Amino acid sequence: VQLQASGGGLVQAGGSLSLSCTTSKRTSSNNGMAWFRQASGKEREFVASISWNGDRTYYADSVKGRFTISRDRVSGTAYLQMNSLAPEDTAVYYCAVSRYAQATSAISAIAYWGQGTRVTVSS
């Protein structure tokens, strides 16, 4: 099973980035998907998740109102639109496929992880 994340890069504070995560449709179409991030020296933390059919989304308080998760079940792709980025958003961002159909914020619920894409926000 492969998850391929892309779209990371360097952006100034206040800017935007859009991350994408491609999977095989067979891998993800009936499963929730999520984004997590891990800053240097810190534990991996939940960012956003979406249910199998896209009707439910959840966000960490720190990104609520700035980030938007979405998905395309046909192509097996998940997206994370990140606006109003701040230096504290700097991290490696990981996409993930849940064991379950519903959206989840629990690392223990993740079945598959992508390789990560680095986001750096300069002040």
Secondary structure, DSSP 8 states (H G I E B T S, - for coil): ---EEE--EEEETT--EEEEEE--HHHHTTS-EEEEEE-TTS--EEEEEE-TTSS-EEE-TTTTTTEEEEEETTTTEEEEEE-S--GGG-EEEEEEEESSSS----GGGEEEE---EEEEEE-
